[in-house]
Amino acid sequence: MKIILTHEVSGLGAAGDVVDVKDGYARNYLVPRKLAIRWTKGGEKDVAQIRRARKIHEIQTIEQANQVKAQLEGVKVRLAVRSGDAGRLFGSVTPADIASAIKAAGGPEVDKRRIELGSAIKTLGAHETSVRLHPEVAAKVSIEVVAG
């Protein structure tokens, strides 16, 4: 099935790209989550609009990405969450939680879809995640998860 991506999908493409995927993946995952729309001849107009919007919001140059990387790596991110006695969390820390904690700590605004967690954060302590700022630049962010 041919689809038009409306958001960046890791391993598939960026917003505005027209890609072929399996029918079930598009019908059950991408379209319901509004990550993509079905491709039509009239949809080609949407592609140009999506690409213009992406250009405005994304970091254009490697120099800009390196500046944001320096800001992110200089921020001390502390995230207070509910936890049990043994240090296990009730649930887990999500990329949206991390993005809001970065903003609250005085860092730049980061899109939650650009935060890559290696594995789910389910314990208290220090953790490290990466933020994909540009195809060639990723920032490492240290997060301290504390009981709140």
C-alpha positions in Angstrom: 0.0 0.0 0.0 1.3 3.4 -0.9 1.0 6.0 1.9 2.1 9.6 2.7 3.9 10.0 6.0 2.6 12.9 8.1 5.2 12.5 10.9 8.6 11.0 11.0 8.6 7.3 11.5 11.9 5.7 12.6 13.2 3.3 10.0 10.6 4.3 7.4 11.0 7.9 6.5 10.3 11.6 7.3 7.1 13.6 7.1 6.1 14.2 3.5 7.7 11.0 2.1 5.7 8.6 -0.1 6.5 5.0 0.9 5.2 1.5 0.2 4.4 -0.6 3.2 2.4 -3.7 3.9 -1.4 -3.2 4.0 -1.8 -4.4 7.6 1.0 -2.1 8.9 -0.6 0.9 7.3 -4.2 0.0 8.1 -3.6 -1.1 11.7 -0.7 1.1 12.9 0.2 4.1 10.8 -3.2 5.5 9.7 -5.0 5.1 13.1 -2.1 6.8 14.9 -2.2 9.6 12.3 1.4 9.0 11.3 0.4 8.6 7.7 -2.5 9.1 5.3 -3.4 7.0 2.3 -1.8 8.0 -1.0 -4.2 9.5 -3.6 -3.6 11.6 -6.7 -5.0 14.6 -4.8 -2.7 13.8 -1.9 0.3 15.0 -3.9 -0.8 18.5 -2.9 -0.7 17.5 0.7 2.9 16.3 0.3 4.2 19.7 -0.7 2.4 21.3 2.2 3.7 18.7 4.7 7.3 19.2 3.4 7.0 23.0 3.8 5.8 22.6 7.4 8.6 20.1 8.1 11.2 22.6 6.7 10.0 25.3 9.1 10.1 23.1 12.2 13.1 21.0 11.6 16.7 21.8 12.3 18.2 22.7 8.9 22.0 22.6 9.4 24.4 20.5 11.3 25.7 23.7 13.0 22.2 24.3 14.4 21.9 20.7 15.5 25.3 21.0 17.3 24.2 24.1 19.1 21.0 22.4 20.3 23.1 19.3 21.2 25.4 21.4 23.4 22.3 22.9 25.2 20.8 19.5 25.8 24.0 17.9 27.1 24.4 20.8 29.5 21.0 20.5 31.1 20.5 18.5 34.3 17.2 16.7 33.9 15.5 15.5 37.0 12.2 13.6 36.8 10.1 12.9 39.9 7.8 9.9 39.5 5.7 7.6 41.8 7.6 4.5 42.9 7.4 1.6 45.3 9.6 0.8 48.2 12.1 -1.3 46.2 12.7 1.5 43.6 10.4 0.1 40.9 8.2 2.6 39.2 4.4 2.4 38.9 4.4 2.3 35.1 7.4 3.6 33.2 8.9 6.9 32.0 7.7 7.8 28.5 9.3 10.0 25.9 6.6 12.7 26.6 7.6 12.7 30.2 11.3 13.2 29.2 10.4 16.0 26.8 8.5 17.9 29.4 11.2 17.4 32.0 13.8 18.8 29.6 11.7 21.9 29.0 11.1 22.3 32.7 14.8 22.1 33.4 15.4 25.0 31.1 16.5 23.1 28.0 15.2 23.6 24.4 11.8 22.2 23.4 12.2 18.7 22.1 9.7 16.7 20.1 8.8 13.5 21.9 9.1 11.5 18.7 12.8 12.3 18.5 13.6 10.8 21.9 15.0 7.3 21.6 14.8 5.1 24.6 17.0 2.0 24.5 14.7 0.1 26.9 11.8 1.1 29.1 12.8 3.1 32.2 11.2 1.4 35.1 13.6 2.0 38.0 14.8 4.9 40.0 18.4 6.2 39.4 20.4 7.7 36.5 19.5 6.8 33.0 20.7 7.9 29.6 18.7 8.5 26.4 19.5 9.9 23.0 17.7 12.7 21.1 17.9 12.5 17.3 18.2 16.2 16.3 19.4 15.7 12.7 20.1 12.6 10.6 23.8 13.0 11.5 23.6 14.5 15.0 22.2 12.8 18.2 22.5 14.2 21.7 23.0 12.1 24.8 20.8 13.3 27.7 21.3 12.1 31.3 18.1 11.7 33.3 17.9 11.3 37.0 14.7 9.5 38.0 13.8 10.2 41.6 10.8 9.3 43.8 8.2 12.0 43.9 
